[in-house]
Structure formats: C-alpha cells, structure tokens
Amino acid sequence: MSKAIPEVILSCGNDILAMPVIGMGTAYPAADPETDKAAVLEAIKAGYRHFDTALVYGSEKYLGQAISDAVRLGLIKSRSEVFITTKLFASFAEKDLVVPALNMSLRNLQLEYVDMYIIHWPFKFGGEVKSMPVAKEMLLPLDLKSVWGGMEECKRLGLARGIGVSNFTCNMLQDLLSIAKIPPVLNQLEMSPAWQTKKLNDFCKAKGIHITAYSPLGGANSRVGDDRVLCSNILEDIAKAKGKTTAQVSLRWVYEQGVSMVTKSNNKERMKQNADIFDWSLTDEELEKISHFPQRKAVTFASIVGPHDLIVEIDAQL
C-alpha cells in the first residue's frame, strides 16, 4: 500500500471523525459498474480510505459492493477503515423524507451508517423530477429549519456520524448556524486555483466548518468545467521547477488552503500521483503567483444529473 493519506479531525456532536484529506469521487462521468467498482478497489490498494458518493450519482451500489469485496479480499480489515460520504438529493429535501432517503442510501451501500451525510444542494425540487434539467419553477427554497432537523435526526439515530452541507454560501451558512442544534461540520464546494472562493473559505474557518473541495482540477472533463487549470502556464512552470505534474501543483495548492478534497480518476497511476502531494510544499513566491490566477467569470456551482447538467447560478464568493 502507498503511504497513508493524512487525516483531518472533525468534531460533530459527541463523535470525533478522522477524515482522510483526499477522497475518491464517484460522480459523473461514470464508466460502468464493474469498471467503477474495480477502480474503487484499485484506489484502496493505492491507500485511499475516503470515498464520496451521492444518491443521484448512481454509484452507491457499486461503492458498497467494492467495500464489501475489499474486506473479503483482505485489502481492509473492516468497514470502519473507510470514510464514506453520501448526500441528500433535492427531491428528498423535506423533514419527513430525510431519514428515509438516508436509509435508502444505506441499503444501496450495504452499510449501517455513513461517516458524513450532507445536503447536496441548498434548494429542493418542487415536484416529481422525471428528466433534467428542470424548469426554473421547479427549484424552490429549502425549509432549512425542518430539513436540518431531519439531518440532526439522522445523526441522533446513528445513521450518520457527521452531518454537513454542500454548495452553501456565507449567508446560507449563517442562517443555518442560527437555528442548528448540531452545527454543520462540513461544507463541500467547488475550489481550484481558477475558483478560489477566499471569502467563503475565511468564513467557514471562522465558524469552525471544514471545507471539502470538489473539482480541484477545474472540472476539465465535464461540461461545467474547463481546462484552464490543467493547461495553465503558471502551474506548468511551477510543476517543471519541482519535478511534479500540473495536477499535483493544483492539488497541493488546494491542500495548503487548509481544506480536504475529492478527486476522481480510474487510472491507477493518476490515483497515486493525486495522493503524492504531502512530502513537498509550495513556496511563498509560488503561492503568490497562484493567488493571481485568472478567475472564471459568472461562475456557477453545478452538478451532473444523469446525462444533463443542472446549473444553479449562485455566486460562491458571497
């Protein structure tokens, strides 16, 4: 096995969680269940112990099967060695549906609990969703107090060791903190050198909310991202000077912001490269260069749902 990936210690209620700072994502684009299950097993062999999924990704079942296979094959001793995150889909963002939604995910995963359960989006669908993208009138605000009450119930029942949110802005988090009996321990959001979200990062740190970054390489392989990170001359020059890849420089920058991250690759060598960012660091001069990285304009947070894109325009800097 490769060198162990460092962990960040999170406190949620009475639970102390040790979460590896790099997780393997299982979001779109997907290959096929057997290929993706094999990729999870390769990731475990490479030292990954943190896996990120969601009901809407369609990956919970093969991830659960891979964890079961990993125990059977002796790659890990027990389920307790892995950290599993899944998410509440917007169709179930109502108090009475939160616990049943998590129970459905647990059946898919073949698990008794998840380590982290998060609200996937800060809105709900106002009706049955049969296809994507949905009409604007289908996107309704959350009844945040009641939905978070459902999340807290998941925690109290032992179905989730930690609870958090995704794609929440400063104002949304402030509203949540004002009513939460169990504060959110984590906010998962997009972050890369091309989308640095400094104000939101500073707010979360001040409130004791850990950030997990998705698309830390800019989402170059999706229709909602681009290649400005992986094709950056700034990052390429730093990478050449250090004998690293551009991707490793980007991931190291994200790590040095004090956050964890979720990456996705089915390639064994890239899995290893993505995790090989801990025995070196960026200089102050290099960090200063990256701080001036050209930022995207009219940025949105986006999630791939089936073959379509659902894009909700919320300025993540606010």
N, C-alpha and C positions, 0 to 999 in steps of 0.2 A: 504494500500500500504506500502511496505517496505520503509526504509529510502532512501532519494534521493541519487542517484549516483552523485558524484562531476562532475563538468564540466571544460573543458579547453577552454579558449577563444582564437579563431583564427581570424586573420585579413586577408581577401582576397579582394584586391581592395577596394571598398567602403563598403564591407559587414563585419560586426563583427559577427562571428559564435560562439555560445555556444555549444560545443560538449561534451556529456557525455563521461567520460573516459573509461567506459565499454560499449561495444556494443554487441548485439546478432548477431552472424554469421548465415548465411543461406546457407553455402556451403555444398558440398557433405561430407559424405553420407547423402542422403535425405531419408525420410520415404515415405510419400505420401502427396499430397497437403493438405488434410483435417487435417491430423495429424500435419503437419508442421504449418498450419495456427493456429491450436489450441495452439501450442507451443508458437507462437508469442503473442497470447492473454494472455497466462499464464505469459509470460515474462513482458508484460505491467502491469499486476496485481502485479508482483514482483518488479516493479519500473524501469524496463528498458525503455529507451526512445531513444536509438541509435540502428539502425538496418543496417546491412551490407549485400548487395546482389550484384549480377552481372548478366548480360545478360546470360552468359554461365552457371550459376548455375541452371537456370530454376526455380528460386524461386521468381522472381519479381512479378508474377501474384498473388501468394498466399499471399505474403507480403502486396501487395496493398489491397487485399481483407480483410486481417486482420486489417489493419489500418482503413479501412472504417468501419468494424464491431466494432472496438474499439470506434470510435466516436459515432456510432449508439447506442451502449450499455452504453455509458456514462463513459467508462474507461478513456478516454481523452476527452477534450473539443473540440479540433480541430487538424487538421493535423500539425499545427505549433508547437505542443508539442513534436513531434518526429523528430529525426535527421536521415535522410536516405542517405546512401552512395550506389552508384552503379558504375559500371566500364565499360570502353570501351573495347570490345572484339577485339582480334588481327586481325580478319577478316575485321574490320572496321577502322583500323589504317591508314587512309588516310584522308587528309584535308576535302575533299568534302563529306566524309561519317561520320564524327564525329557528326555533328548536327543531321542528320537523325538517327544515331544509338541511340543517347540520346532520341530523340523523340519517338523511338520505345520502349525504356525502360520506358519512362514516360507513354505511353499508357498501358504497362503491369502493371505499378504501380498505374494507375489511379490518377496520380499526375500532377500538373502543373510545378513543379520544384523538383529537388533533392537538398539536402544540400551540398553534396560532390560528384563530378564526377571525377574519376581517370582513368588514363591509366593503364590497368590491367597488361600488360607485356611490357618490353622495346624492343619489336620486332613486326613484322607483319607477317601475313601469305601471302605467295606469290601465291595465287590461292584459288580456292574453296576448302573448307575443308569438306569432306564427312564422314571421320572417324578419330579416334585418336588411337594411337599417329601419328603425321605427320612425313613424311620423313624430314631429316635434310635440304634438299634443299628447303623445303617449308618455312623455317624460315629465314626471311630477316630483315635487319636492318631498323629501323624507319627513315623516313624523319622527324626528330624531329622538325624542324622549322615549317613545314607545318602542322603536326599533332597537335602540341601545339597551332598553330594558330587556328585550329578548336576547341580546348578546350577553348581558350580565347573567341571565338565567342559564345560558349555555355554560358559562364559567362556574356558576354555583352547582350545576348538575354534574360537573366533572367531565363534560363533553369536550371542553376546550380549556387548556391550561392558561392560555393567554388570549386576549381579545384586542382588536385594533381596527383600523380603518385603512382605506386606500383612496388616493386622489382627493383628499380633503385639504382645503385652503386654510389659511390662518383664521379667517372669520368663522369657517365651519368648525374648526377645532375649538375655538373659543366658545362657541355655542355649546358644543358637546361637553367641554370641561365644566361648564356652568351647571349641567344637570346630571352628570355621571356620578353614580355611587362608586363604580370601579372605573377609573380613568383609562382611556386607551393607552396601551403600552407601545403601540407602533403605528406609523403612517407609511404605507407603501406608495411610492410615487416615482414618476419618471425623473431620472437625473443622469446627466452625462456632461462632458465639457461643453457640449453645444446647448445644454439646457441646465443651468447651474442652480436655479431656484434658491439663491442665497438668503433672501428674506424669510422664506418658508423654513429653510434649514435652521436659521438662527432662532426662529420662533419655537420650533419643535424642541431644540436643545434647551431653551429656556424653560420649557414646560415639562421637561423630562420625558418626551415622546421620542422613541428611537425611530430613525428613518431606514427603510429598506428601499434601495433604488432598483427600479426595473428599467430595461433598455439602456444599460450603462455604456453600450457601444453605439447608441444613437438610433437603434431600431432599423439598421440598414437593410435588413432582409424582409421588412414589412412595408405595406403600402402607406403606413402612417409615419415612417421614419425616413432617413436619408443616409447618404454615405459621407456626410461632412466630417464625422469623427474618424472613421477608418481611413479616409483619404486626406486627412489634414496634414499639411506640410509642417505645422507647428509640432504635432505629436510625432510625425515621422522623423523629424530632426532629433527630437529628444530620444526616440527609440533607438536610432542608429548610434547615438553617442553612448547609450547604455547597453547596447547589445540585446535589446528587447524588441518585442513587436509593438506596433501602434496600439493594438488592442490591450496589451498589458499595461502600457502607459496610461490609457484611459481608465482602466480598472483600478490601477494604483491611485490615480487622482481621486476617483470616487471614494476609495477606501480612506484616503487621507482627509476626506471631509468628515470623518467620524461616523460613517454610515456603513451598513451592510448592503449586499447587492444580490440580485438574482440574474444569472446568465443562462443562456441556452445554446447548447451545441450537442450534436450527436456524434461529433468527430472526437475520437479518443485523444489525439494529440492536442487538439484545441482545448479539450477539457483540462488537460494537465497544464497547458500554458495559462489558461484563465486562473488557475489556482496558484500559479507560481509568481506571486506578486508581493511576498511578505518578507523576503530577506534583502530587500533593497528599498530605496526611497527616492523621492523627487527632491531636488534642491530648491531653495527659496527662489532662485532665479527661474527655474523651470515652472514652479507653481505660479510665479508672477506672469510668465508668458501665457500659461493656460487660463489665467484669470481674465485675460483679454481675448479669449477665444470668441469668434463671431457667434452670437446667439441667434437662434431661429426667430423668425417674426411670426406673429399671430399663432403662437404655439397652442396646441390643444393637448389634452390628455385623451388617449384613445385606447380602446380595447377591441380586439378582433373577436367577432362573434360569428361562428360558422364561417361561411365564405365571404362575409360582408364586414364592413367597418362601421362601428358605432362611434361617432365622434361628438363629444360634448365640449363646447368651447368654454373653458374656464381658465382664466389666467392663473397659472400655478404660482406666480410671484406674489399674489395677494393674500 
